[in-house]
């Protein structure tokens, strides 16, 4: 019985590693709520200001988004957040993800990192308040955004 469990675990680890190896290594992956109008606007904003072509995007609702969060051990039912994933290095969520994204955009957006001097718990409190009310304030889509041909290379699924 133990041998069977070990084989199944090894298969799952192999499958996950094989799947995760297909992610671009030199890009930072932003996982976002594909149904949220605020999140969609934020993605469009990031694409417009991503002059160094650093970021790729994946909807949390997509199969790939679900696989990445599973790989990271994040329960999306408990964590209602944007996630910034750097394959093989680190991941950030909530306010830390937003600040890390701003830092990577550079220019004037780098100054958003002044908020990093505040306690993470305070920044996350503000983040959670906005996240909790985002559908009420900005609306919700019936389905995820379908990128234009020009933007398809920015999206992994």
FIZALUM-591207 format. One line per 4 residues: number of its first residue (from 1); for each residue x, y, z of C-alpha. Coordinates in steps of 0.5 Angstrom, whole numbers, always signed. Example, Ala and Ser with C-alpha at 12.3 -4.5 7.8 and 13.67 -1.06 7.14 Angstrom:
! FIZALUM-591207
1> +25,-9,+16 | +27,-2,+14
! end
This chain:
! FIZALUM-591207
1> +0,+0,+0 | +6,+5,+2 | +9,+3,-5 | +3,+5,-9
5> +2,+12,-5 | +9,+13,-6 | +8,+12,-14 | +2,+16,-14
9> +6,+22,-10 | +12,+21,-15 | +7,+22,-21 | +4,+28,-19
13> +10,+31,-17 | +13,+29,-24 | +7,+32,-27 | +7,+38,-24
17> +14,+39,-25 | +13,+38,-32 | +7,+42,-33 | +11,+48,-29
21> +17,+47,-33 | +13,+50,-39 | +12,+57,-36 | +17,+62,-38
25> +23,+62,-34 | +25,+70,-35 | +18,+73,-34 | +14,+74,-28
29> +7,+72,-28 | +1,+76,-26 | -5,+71,-24 | -11,+76,-23
33> -19,+75,-23 | -21,+75,-30 | -28,+77,-28 | -26,+83,-24
37> -27,+90,-28 | -22,+93,-24 | -17,+87,-25 | -18,+88,-32
41> -17,+95,-32 | -10,+94,-28 | -8,+88,-33 | -9,+93,-39
45> -5,+99,-35 | +1,+94,-33 | +1,+92,-41 | +1,+99,-43
49> +7,+101,-38 | +11,+94,-38 | +16,+97,-43 | +21,+92,-41
53> +16,+86,-43 | +17,+83,-36 | +10,+81,-35 | +6,+75,-37
57> -2,+74,-35 | -6,+68,-33 | -13,+69,-30 | -14,+65,-24
61> -20,+62,-27 | -16,+58,-32 | -14,+51,-32 | -7,+54,-32
65> -8,+59,-26 | -11,+53,-22 | -5,+49,-23 | +0,+55,-21
69> -4,+56,-15 | -4,+49,-13 | +3,+48,-15 | +4,+54,-10
73> +0,+51,-5 | -5,+57,-5 | -12,+56,-4 | -16,+61,-8
77> -22,+60,-4 | -19,+63,+2 | -14,+68,-2 | -18,+73,-6
81> -12,+76,-9 | -7,+78,-15 | -1,+74,-15 | +6,+75,-18
85> +10,+69,-19 | +17,+69,-21 | +18,+61,-23 | +23,+58,-19
89> +24,+64,-15 | +19,+67,-11 | +11,+69,-11 | +8,+75,-8
93> +0,+76,-6 | -4,+82,-4 | -1,+88,-3 | +6,+85,-3
97> +5,+83,-11 | +2,+90,-12 | +8,+93,-10 | +13,+89,-13
101> +9,+90,-20 | +10,+97,-19 | +17,+97,-17 | +18,+93,-24
105> +15,+98,-28 | +20,+103,-26 | +19,+110,-27 | +14,+114,-23
109> +11,+107,-21 | +17,+105,-17 | +15,+111,-12 | +9,+106,-10
113> +14,+102,-6 | +14,+108,-1 | +8,+104,+2 | +13,+98,+3
117> +15,+102,+10 | +8,+101,+12 | +7,+94,+16 | +5,+89,+11
121> -1,+88,+15 | -4,+95,+14 | -3,+95,+7 | -6,+88,+6
125> -12,+91,+10 | -13,+96,+5 | -12,+91,+0 | -17,+87,+3
129> -22,+92,+3 | -21,+94,-4 | -22,+87,-6 | -28,+85,-2
133> -32,+91,-5 | -29,+91,-12 | -35,+87,-15 | -39,+92,-12
137> -35,+98,-14 | -33,+96,-21 | -37,+91,-23 | -36,+84,-25
141> -36,+80,-32 | -40,+74,-34 | -33,+71,-37 | -26,+72,-38
145> -23,+77,-42 | -21,+75,-49 | -14,+78,-51 | -14,+81,-58
149> -9,+78,-63 | -4,+84,-61 | -4,+82,-54 | -4,+74,-54
153> +3,+74,-53 | +2,+77,-46 | -3,+72,-44 | +0,+64,-42
157> -7,+61,-43
! end
